[in-house]
Amino acid sequence: MFLTGVNERALEEVTNMDENKQQTEEVEQEEVVENPEQEVVEEEAAEMDEVAKLQQEKDETYQRLLRLQADYDNFRRRTQKDRENDRKYKSQSLIEELLPALDNFERALQVEAQDEKYAEGMNMVYKQLKSALEKEGLEEIPAVGEEFDPHMHQAVMQVEDENYESNVVVEELQKGYKLNDRVIRPSMVKVNQ
């Protein structure tokens, strides 16, 4: 009987062990079954993070490209405008150097000449010089009788003259000139108060 009790107990323990082993295998199988889903979910989450990261990098790169394109367009426009201005005002420094000579020609023509042919020759040279400068875009700034404009005129004196309205140029002391649309020398004028 003792042996029978031991055998029953051993049989019971083996049965319990088998049941525990079976339960452990079921739990392991469940875990094995659950783990792939968790791994898939984790892999999908990692892939989603990677996709989001790549999308963000793509967006940043696209924005950088747009800014770069805009900078290039602005640079191109600016250089084109600079080239146009260079062409438009290429002769400005030469004209500025020739303006005193033009002034001296005008003063010389105002003086009564003894020799009429000499005066005629001077007048011809003056007209040629002025014509060449006008072809380059030089034009006189109108002054006498015009309303005073500080952008075009430089007031050096104020006078009271009843023949003119207030703030009107009465006399031009030195001619002013524009090159195309740029004032290169304002007119020196007397202005009525």
C-alpha positions in Angstrom: 0.0 0.0 0.0 2.8 2.2 0.7 4.1 1.6 -2.8 0.7 2.2 -4.2 0.5 5.6 -2.4 3.9 6.6 -3.7 3.0 5.5 -7.2 -0.2 7.5 -7.0 1.6 10.4 -5.7 4.3 10.2 -8.4 1.5 9.7 -11.0 -0.2 12.8 -9.6 3.0 14.8 -9.8 3.7 13.6 -13.3 0.2 14.6 -14.3 0.6 18.0 -12.6 3.9 18.4 -14.3 2.3 17.5 -17.6 -0.5 19.9 -17.0 1.9 22.7 -16.0 4.0 21.9 -19.0 0.9 22.1 -21.2 -0.2 25.4 -19.6 3.3 26.8 -20.0 3.4 25.8 -23.7 -0.1 27.3 -24.2 1.1 30.6 -22.6 4.3 30.4 -24.6 2.3 29.8 -27.7 0.0 32.7 -26.8 3.0 34.8 -26.2 4.6 33.6 -29.4 1.4 34.5 -31.2 1.1 37.8 -29.4 4.7 38.8 -29.9 4.6 38.8 -33.7 1.6 41.1 -33.6 3.4 43.3 -31.2 6.5 43.2 -33.3 4.5 44.0 -36.4 2.8 46.8 -34.6 6.2 48.0 -33.4 7.7 47.7 -36.9 4.7 49.5 -38.4 5.2 52.3 -35.7 8.9 52.5 -36.5 8.1 52.6 -40.2 5.5 55.3 -39.6 8.1 57.3 -37.6 10.6 56.8 -40.4 8.0 57.8 -43.1 7.1 60.9 -41.0 10.7 61.8 -40.6 11.4 61.4 -44.3 8.3 63.4 -45.2 9.5 66.2 -42.9 13.0 66.1 -44.5 11.3 66.2 -47.9 9.2 69.2 -46.9 12.3 71.0 -45.5 14.3 70.3 -48.6 11.4 71.5 -50.8 11.1 74.8 -48.8 14.8 75.3 -49.0 14.6 74.7 -52.8 11.8 77.3 -53.0 13.8 79.9 -51.1 16.9 79.2 -53.2 14.8 79.6 -56.4 13.4 82.9 -55.1 16.9 84.1 -54.1 18.1 83.2 -57.6 15.2 85.0 -59.3 15.8 88.1 -57.2 19.6 88.0 -58.0 18.8 87.6 -61.7 16.4 90.5 -61.7 18.8 92.7 -59.7 21.7 92.0 -62.0 19.5 92.6 -65.1 18.4 96.0 -63.6 22.1 96.8 -62.8 23.0 96.0 -66.4 20.2 98.2 -67.7 21.3 101.0 -65.5 24.9 100.6 -66.6 23.8 100.9 -70.2 21.4 103.7 -69.5 23.9 105.8 -67.5 27.2 104.6 -69.1 28.1 108.1 -70.3 27.3 109.9 -67.1 30.9 110.4 -65.9 31.9 111.7 -69.3 29.0 114.1 -69.5 29.7 115.3 -66.0 33.3 116.1 -67.1 32.1 117.9 -70.2 29.4 120.1 -68.5 31.9 122.8 -67.4 33.2 123.0 -71.1 29.6 123.3 -72.2 29.1 126.1 -69.7 32.2 127.9 -70.9 31.0 127.6 -74.5 27.8 129.3 -73.5 29.6 132.1 -71.7 31.9 132.6 -74.7 29.0 132.8 -77.0 27.4 135.6 -74.9 30.4 137.8 -75.4 30.4 140.0 -78.5 33.1 138.7 -80.8 35.2 141.0 -83.0 35.4 138.4 -85.7 32.1 137.2 -87.0 33.5 134.1 -88.5 35.2 133.2 -85.3 31.8 133.5 -83.4 30.1 131.4 -86.0 32.7 128.7 -85.7 32.4 128.7 -81.9 28.6 128.4 -82.3 28.9 125.4 -84.6 31.3 123.6 -82.2 28.9 124.4 -79.3 25.9 123.0 -81.3 27.9 119.8 -82.2 28.9 119.2 -78.7 25.4 119.8 -77.3 23.9 117.6 -80.0 26.3 114.7 -79.2 25.4 115.0 -75.5 21.7 115.1 -76.3 22.1 111.8 -78.3 23.4 110.2 -75.1 20.3 111.3 -73.2 21.3 114.7 -71.8 18.5 117.3 -71.4 18.4 120.7 -69.8 16.2 121.2 -66.8 13.7 124.0 -67.4 14.0 126.7 -64.8 12.8 130.3 -65.4 9.1 130.6 -64.9 8.8 127.1 -63.4 7.7 126.3 -59.9 10.7 125.6 -57.7 11.4 121.9 -57.4 14.1 121.0 -54.8 14.8 117.8 -56.8 15.6 119.8 -60.0 16.6 123.2 -58.7 19.1 124.4 -56.1 18.0 127.8 -54.7 21.0 130.0 -54.0 19.0 133.3 -53.6 15.5 134.5 -52.8 14.1 137.7 -54.3 10.9 139.6 -54.2 9.6 140.2 -57.7 6.0 141.2 -58.3 6.1 139.9 -61.9 6.3 136.3 -60.6 4.2 134.2 -58.2 5.5 132.9 -54.9 7.9 129.9 -55.1 8.6 130.4 -58.8 12.1 130.5 -60.4 13.0 134.1 -61.4 16.5 133.6 -62.8 18.8 130.7 -63.7 22.4 131.3 -62.6 23.7 127.9 -63.9 21.9 125.4 -66.1 20.9 122.1 -64.7 20.9 118.8 -66.6 19.3 115.4 -66.5 20.6 112.2 -68.0 17.6 110.2 -69.1 15.5 110.5 -65.9 18.4 111.1 -63.4 19.4 114.6 -62.3 23.1 114.9 -62.7 23.3 118.6 -61.9 20.5 120.7 -60.5 19.9 124.2 -61.8 21.2 127.0 -59.6 18.4 129.5 -59.4 16.9 132.6 -57.8 13.5 131.9 -56.4 10.7 134.4 -55.7 9.5 134.5 -52.1 
